[in-house]
Each structure stands twice: as C-alpha cells, then as structure tokens.
Amino acid sequence: MTHSLKKKEKQGLIPIIAPVREKEAPLYAQLHENIKQYIQDNALKSGDRMPSEKELILQLGLSRMTVRLATQGLASEGLITRIRGKGTYVAEPKSKDHLRGTQSLEMRFNSQGTRITNLLLNHSLAYTASVYTNALNLPLSSQVYKVRRLKKIGDSVLGVETRLLMPEMKGIFTEDELNRESLVDLLGKNPKTRIGRISYWVSCSIAMELEVELLEISPESQILIQHGIFYNSQNRPIMTGRIVYPADKMEIHYEVNSQHEEE
C-alpha cells in the first residue's frame, strides 16, 4: 500500500472496496461504483484529493486498463477531475441548465437558487460568418450587432456568451443594462422584440485560444457549445449566437412535452 493511502487510512477514511472477480459485472464497472461509494462514505468535497490510477493499481491489484476505464467513466460523469502533474481530485458539481420555453438563462438558474451575473466584454457592429447572417435572414455582406459577455456564478466563469442581433438594435441597450440583465429579458421589454420562440442545438469542440483564456481552462479542453436562434412573436429571427461552457462543468437538459391532437 502506498504512503499516501496509508496516510488516508490514518485520517480515518473508509478505503475503496476491491472489485470481486466472481461477480457478473465487469471489474471496471464494479470499481466505478466502489469509487462513487468511497466519495459518498467519506463525505469528500470538491477539491479533495483522490487516489491516483497508479495507487489504485497497487492497492487493489487491478490492471491499468480496468482502472483507466473506471476513472474515465467517473470523469465523464463529472465526479472526478484529473489535473496533469498534480493528481486526481473530486470535481466541482456540474451546473445544470434546464431549457424550458423562452426563459432566459438567468431566470432558469434563479429558479434553482443560483444567481448568474454578466460582465460585458465588448459590443459593436461587426461582419460575421455566413451561418449567423443566414440565421438572421440577412445578406452575407451585412453587419450585425455583436455582444460578447462572460456569464459568472460568484467569482467563477460559467461561460462565454456571444450574441449577434439585428444591426438596428445597436444603441437600444445601455452598457449598464448589458452588464446587469439577460438579452432575452432586455428584448422582452419591447413587444416588437419580445421572444416568442427559440431554436436550440448543442455541439462539442476543443477550446480555441480565446476560449481557453476567457474560461480559464487548460489548452485543448473540451467545450460544450449551446447555439440558439431567437424569434420574436411574428416569428422573425432577431438574435442568434452561442454560449460556450467548459464541458466538465455544465450539463444541458431539454424538456419536451408531447401534445396529442384531438381526432
């Protein structure tokens, strides 16, 4: 048993139970559940150090592949995080965005008891990619009103928001409003721009240099991208863009209600 694990036992931690080869479940699946139980039994919190893969191999007599499969599964669930050169730690709980109707991100999180604040980075008229001008039904050569902000929970950066609005909307909002309120809520103050429908889709990618800097994440970290097109009550697109989140810190939940037509 390694020195660090001996130290943990001296601190009174309940050890990780070794998988049983005679059980039907694969060893890596058993280890996955046993590590989850270890975190729960010892009431470990985010930032607490976990045994490394090497320590688990030596302590439990398992193969590297078995341990790797178990820890990869735990990392993908957001339960542990591995920091190169430092070790394995209990991860911070993921934020969860439950998409419902046309509510703003701020309102959705407020309903969970979490306050999101905005930090305006820049806003200006700008040329942009065709995917965004097409979304707004504008000619390719058109400028759009571009707003980029950080979404924060306390001192931590939750995501980077980049929104493209119809060019005539530049000057409608003050910088104080852009630092204080969601764009969905700001648009909702005018009946002509109130959001009536939103089309969302999600993709994954590797963080680019700007995203690494703004999100304060490691180079080549995975990111979760929530795209959206926002329509007014006349079904005219008035805003598009995306919010980029660190993939290990955010879950996006969709709620779909079935409606049965009467025969």
Buried (B, 14 or more C-beta within 10 A) or exposed (E): EBEEBEEBEEEEBEBBBBBEEEEEEEBBBBBBBBBBEBBEBBEBEEEEEBBBBEBBBBBBEBEEEBBBBBBBBBBEBBBBBBEEEEBBBBBBEBBEBBBEEBBBBBBBBEEEEBEBBBEBBEBEEEEBEEEBBBBBEBEEEBBBBBBBBBBBBEEEBBBBBBBBBBBEBBEBBEEEBBEBBBBBBBBBEEEEBBBEEBEEEBEEEEBEEEBBEBBEBEEEBEBBBBBBBBBBEEEEBBBBBBBBBBBBBBBBEEEEEEEEEEE
